[in-house]
Amino acid sequence: MDKSAIIKALREGGQAMSAGVADGAVGGLVDAVGDGMRYVGMPIPDNPVGGSKWMRQKGVVVDAPSNPLTEAAYAAGYAPTQMMQIPQAVGPMLQSIRGLAK
């Protein structure tokens, strides 16, 4: 493998990982809130500010070419951001369950 191919693979991997972090930390949450608000009838656009589609349209996130390396790099960026959000969501749910059990 020559030097330029290695640099290209590293650049694409980094780009995919940063896209995963952006989607996991911000884009996915904005999309979920937008979907919930749309469900109750609020006129929320398909690409709310900060959502996954908006970030791609504005060039904040650029998708790397799809291949096994970039898919793994995306997952390596996305998964930790989701794992960090689980304790924030589980705490209130456990309190609600404890309240119902009393």
Contacts in CASP RR format, 6 or more apart in sequence:
PFRMAT RR
TARGET T0000
AUTHOR 0000-0000-0000
METHOD contacts of the structure
MODEL  1
MDKSAIIKALREGGQAMSAGVADGAVGGLVDAVGDGMRYVGMPIPDNPVG
GSKWMRQKGVVVDAPSNPLTEAAYAAGYAPTQMMQIPQAVGPMLQSIRGL
AK
9 69 0 8 1.000
12 64 0 8 1.000
12 65 0 8 1.000
12 67 0 8 1.000
12 69 0 8 1.000
12 70 0 8 1.000
12 73 0 8 1.000
13 64 0 8 1.000
13 69 0 8 1.000
13 70 0 8 1.000
13 73 0 8 1.000
14 64 0 8 1.000
14 73 0 8 1.000
15 62 0 8 1.000
15 63 0 8 1.000
15 64 0 8 1.000
15 70 0 8 1.000
16 63 0 8 1.000
16 64 0 8 1.000
16 69 0 8 1.000
16 70 0 8 1.000
16 71 0 8 1.000
16 73 0 8 1.000
16 74 0 8 1.000
17 73 0 8 1.000
17 74 0 8 1.000
17 76 0 8 1.000
17 77 0 8 1.000
18 61 0 8 1.000
18 77 0 8 1.000
19 61 0 8 1.000
19 62 0 8 1.000
19 63 0 8 1.000
19 64 0 8 1.000
19 74 0 8 1.000
20 74 0 8 1.000
20 75 0 8 1.000
20 77 0 8 1.000
20 78 0 8 1.000
20 81 0 8 1.000
21 77 0 8 1.000
21 78 0 8 1.000
21 80 0 8 1.000
21 81 0 8 1.000
22 55 0 8 1.000
22 60 0 8 1.000
22 61 0 8 1.000
23 52 0 8 1.000
23 55 0 8 1.000
23 61 0 8 1.000
23 78 0 8 1.000
24 77 0 8 1.000
24 78 0 8 1.000
24 81 0 8 1.000
24 82 0 8 1.000
25 81 0 8 1.000
26 50 0 8 1.000
26 51 0 8 1.000
26 55 0 8 1.000
27 50 0 8 1.000
27 51 0 8 1.000
27 52 0 8 1.000
27 55 0 8 1.000
28 51 0 8 1.000
28 52 0 8 1.000
29 85 0 8 1.000
30 48 0 8 1.000
30 49 0 8 1.000
30 50 0 8 1.000
30 51 0 8 1.000
30 52 0 8 1.000
30 54 0 8 1.000
31 48 0 8 1.000
31 51 0 8 1.000
31 52 0 8 1.000
31 53 0 8 1.000
33 48 0 8 1.000
34 44 0 8 1.000
34 48 0 8 1.000
37 44 0 8 1.000
38 44 0 8 1.000
46 53 0 8 1.000
47 53 0 8 1.000
47 54 0 8 1.000
47 57 0 8 1.000
48 54 0 8 1.000
52 61 0 8 1.000
54 60 0 8 1.000
55 61 0 8 1.000
56 62 0 8 1.000
56 63 0 8 1.000
64 70 0 8 1.000
64 73 0 8 1.000
64 74 0 8 1.000
END
